[in-house]
Amino acid sequence: MKTDKNAIIKITDSGCGINKGHLPKVTDPFFTTKDPGKGTGLGLTITYRIIKDHNGQFKIGSKQNIGTTVTIILPLKKA
């Protein structure tokens, strides 16, 4: 979706969702729910920083057993 000032990207899945207590932590460096040695927990941290570096917004909402929606809002520059 595009508005006059922003590009809005929404990604939704119908997976198991994210635990309510984990939502505030998903962009924290090294946060993971995986077993030790199975993941570093940097993917969303890096994504979040790139979006913020471009003056954007990263929003995540989730309901367990229903799914998750990630919304990325990036400002558009006029050429």
Secondary structure, DSSP 8 states (H G I E B T S, - for coil): -B-SSEEEEEEEE-SS---TTTGGGTTSTT---S-TTS--S-HHHHHHHHHHHTT-EEEEEEETTTEEEEEEEEE----
